[in-house]
Every structure is written in C-alpha cells, then in structure tokens.
Amino acid sequence: MTPTRTLPAHGTRSRYSNHGCRCETCRTAHREYEQHRTRQKVYGTWQPYVDAEPARRHVRDLMARGMGWRRIANVSGVANGTITKLLYGVPAKGRQPAQRIRRETAERLLAVDYSAELLAGGALVDATGTWRRIRALVAVGWPKVHIARALGSAGEGLQLDERLVLASTARRVAELYDAWWDADPTERGVQPAQVGRARRYAAARGWAPPMAWDDDAFDDPDARPHAEEHRAISSAERREEVEHLASFGTPTHEIAERVGLSTDYVRGLLGGWVNPVRGKAAS
C-alpha cells in the first residue's frame, strides 16, 4: 500500500512551486523568495547551492530515530533520487555523496522535525513514552489486562519489550491514553475491586498518574514526573473521590475497593482524623 503523501506546510515556497498551491500565504512565500533571489543576483551574492553536510547529518539523525529516507522524502517534498544522492551518491557510476545541494532542498530537509506520527508502523522506537502512558493508566485504576485487550493483545498480559516497541504500537497506546486518562474505569466495565487493585499495584511501584506528567514529557527519556505535584494531586483527588462516592451513600467498604484504600483509611478521611497527604492522624 502506497503511503499517503504529506504535503509541505502552507506558507512555504515548496508548497507553491512543487504542489501548485496558490493560497495567499504560499503566494507570499514564493514572492518573498523571488524578491530575495533577485536582490542577491543584483548584488552578486546569489548562491543557489550550499554545503550538503548539515542536511545530510539531519537526515541521518532522523533515520537513526526510526524515520526511513523515503518517508523523509515524502514529508519534505524532496525527490527520492535527490536524497539517495545526498546519502549514498551513485555507486554504479562511481559518484560520491553530493557535496553541495540546492538551498531550497537543504531548507526543506532541515525543516523536517522528528515525530512518531511520521514513522512507518514497523519502525522500532524508544518504549519510554509507551510504558509511562501505560503505567499512568494503571495508576488511575485501569488494570493491565484491560489495557492489553484494548490494544488487541491475544493474551492476558502486555507483550511489550521494555526498551523498543513498534511505532504502530506506540501510536495505539498514545491514542488509548488520550481516551482513558480522565475516564472512569468502572464506566468501561472494570469492577471496583479491580480498580482498587490496579491503583495499589501502581502505588507500590511508584508509578506516576497522568496529572504528574506534562504531555510533552512522556517521550523524553530525561524527563521526570512532578514529584510534589504528584503527591498533592493524588491526595486531593483521593479525598475528592471518597467524598463524592460517600455523597451517594456508597458503602465504606465499596469506596475503599474502588479508590484502592483500606476501609479504615476511608473512614478516617470521612471522619476528618486522617491527613490525606501523609496518611496519618490530622493534627
């Protein structure tokens, strides 16, 4: 199946020249480029070719992160042949990789940013973000077995490597996380006791809930959850949920199962003699 071609953004000369877009922003970009080129020619400083090495390094960096060169060509609007000459030259004719390329070609390639959304489904990517999302879901009560089923797993568990996962799997987990992170598991068929067990399981392992993460930090291996915010948010949400369930007359033992706390702890929260942050008697 031929992948869908991703067009360059509006407001670029590539969109105007190579894809025939005549919207106002693309016409403006083309006009400014031509004016710049004309001025440079008048001053005798026009240089249509630039050093190919920065663009080559950028393409190789994208490839090292899982983007195939054909996908890079597709996204940038640069011809396949141009990229192969940039990377490999023409071995059959004894030609080395290109040393100089057109300025607009370099600009188009350098404008391509890494994104998991642009990776082919079979590419392997760092599993850090995938596991952080899964663990955040478990922390708010989603059992791993339910997550596995939602991802189409044939078994009862998550058959995922801790280091690398397929880009298609990473995208499915991200989509599931977006749909579930603020949903009530019990409204999706999860039993209250299962919700409680999932939360206790995550808490025992120190897994951070969704609110402890910035959205753009999940996939950054060097990022860390907001520890203090994690504790404060977890405590506030714990008290709020206990009080919310109690307002409907939910039995204490059922509240305890649902929020993953002991029955005595729930009684303490409702009675005001437990500190929800430290889990001790309030002073």
Beta strands, then each sheet from edge to edge (+ up, - down):
strand 1: 49-51
strand 2: 100-102
strand 3: 124-126
strand 4: 164-166
sheet 1: 1+ 2-
sheet 2: 3+ 4-
end
